[in-house]
Amino acid sequence: MTNPSSEPLAWQEQIFQALKHRDVRQVAYVPDAGHAHVIRRVQEDAGIRDVVLTTEEEGVGVVSGAWLGGQRAVLLMQSSGVGNCVNMFSLLDSCRFPFFTIVTMRGEYAEFNPWQAPMGLATASALKLMGIKTYRAEVADDVAEVVDAGLVSAFDAGQRVAILLSQSLLGRKQWVR
């Protein structure tokens, strides 16, 4: 389901509202079209610091440091970025830090880029192997509840949680020449 208009879909705004409601103060990210609405809303909000990363594994350090400093932080990334983070995920377990990430999936539904397929297939397994609980949203009606449940699990129960937003939810990626 592609979104040809520039208007955000309701579930995209619901993610931002969940972050606000659960007192997230920092959002780290590598720019990604699937997270564009949330990133834009974070940049506009004086109560949340946006942290642009050069690579996703930096985000593990950023969100861990935020926790040490008394703030809740979230890492936004694409499924290909999970592979970049595997070594850094050991920090979370060793230090028992809570962790919350939202991962936009690639390599699934109607993927045009063959380079995205391997990590798309391995994302959930890689996260689970590193001790990160995964919740998945396949349809728009599930997003708000799944994101809120993940935030509670991470920040109230001290767990490590990844929310996977399926590629069919995000819509087909189009190759543009």
N, C-alpha and C positions, 0 to 999 in steps of 0.2 A: 504494500500500500504506500505509494509515493505521495508526498505532500507538495503539489506544484505551486501552492501559494507560499508567500513568505510568512504567513501567520503561523504561530506555533500551534501545535496540537495540544489538546488539554492535558495529556499525560506529561508533556514536556514541562509545562508550568507546574504541574503537581510535584514533580521532582524538586524543583526549586523551592516550592512552598514547604515540602517536607524537610529540606535542609534548614530552612529558616525556623520552622516549628521546633526542630530538635537542636537548635542553638549551635549549628555548625558555623565556625568563625573563619575558616580558611578552606579554600578549594584549590587544589593543585591539579594541573592538567597539561597535556600536550594538545594543542588545538586539533579538534576533530569535528567534522560536520554533524555527527550524531549527537554531540553534546553542545552544539552551537547555541541553542536557546538558553540552556542553563548557564553556560559560560557568559553569555551576554548579560543575563540577569544578575549574576554574581558581580560582574564588572560595574554594574550600575548601582549596586547596593553598598553603601558606606559601612555597613555592619559586617561585611564579609570581605576578607582579603583574598584576591585572586593571585595565584602564583603560577606563572607560565614556566613550564619545564622544557629542557632540551631533550630529555629522555625520561621515560616513565619511572625507571628505578629511582631517580632523584625524588620522586613523589613519595616513595616509601619513607625516606628520610625526613621529608618535609612533614608528613602527617604524624610521624613518630615524635619529631621535635615539637610539633604543636601540642601533642598530648602532654609531653613533659613540661611544657609551658602553661598548662592548664586550659588549653583550648581543644575543641573538637574540629577535626579537619577531615576532608574527603579527597580521594584521588579519583579523577575521571580519566579513563583511558579506553583505547580500542583493544580488541582481543589480541592483536599482534603485539601490543605493549606488555601483555602478561608474560610473554616469553622473555622480555628484557628484564623483568623484575624477579625472576625465580631466585637468584642468589640473594637478593636483598630481603626477600620474604623471611629468610632465616632470622633476621633482626627481630621481627615481630614475635616469633616463637621464643627466641632466647630471652627477650626482655619482657615478654608477656604484655605487649602493647595491644590495646584494641585497634582494630583496623576496619575501615569501610571504603570500598571502591565500587564505582559503577562502571561496568565494562560494556561498551557497544560492540556487538558481535559482527565479525566479518567471516567470510569463507563458508557461509551457510546458504541461505535462500537466494537463488538467482545471482550468485557471485560471478562477476565477470573477470576478476583478477585471480589467476591461479596461485599467485604468491600468498594470498590470504587463506587458502584452504587448509594447509597443515596446522597452523596455529589455531584456526577456527575450530578444527576438530579436537585439538588438545587442550584448549583453554580450561574447561571445567575440570578435567583430570589433573592438570598442572596445579590449579588452585587447591584442589582437594588434597593432593599429595603434599602440599606445603602447609596444610592445616587450616585452610581458609574455607569456611562454609559457603556454599553457593546457593543463591536463590535466583530463579529465572522468571522473567516476565515475557510471555509470548504474545499477549494481547493487551491493548490499551487499558481495558478495565482492571487489569491486575497491577499496573505499575505503582499507583499510589500506595496500596497496601503492602506490596513487596518491598518497596523502598523504605517505608516507615518501619516495617518489621525488622529489616536489616539494620536500620539506624539504632533501634532499641537493642537488638542483639549485640551490636558492636559497643555502643557507648554506655548502656545500662548493665549489660551482662559481661562486658569485657571480651567479647569474642572477636574473631577476625572473619569478616563477611564480604563477599563479592556479590553484587547484583548483576546478572547478565541480561542485557536487553537484546532480545533476539533480532536477527537481521530482518525477519519478516515484519516485526513490529516497526523497525526503523524505516523500512521500505527499500526498494531496489536501488542499488548504487548504479549510476549511469556513467559510462566512459564518455568523457567530453574531450574532443580533439581541439 
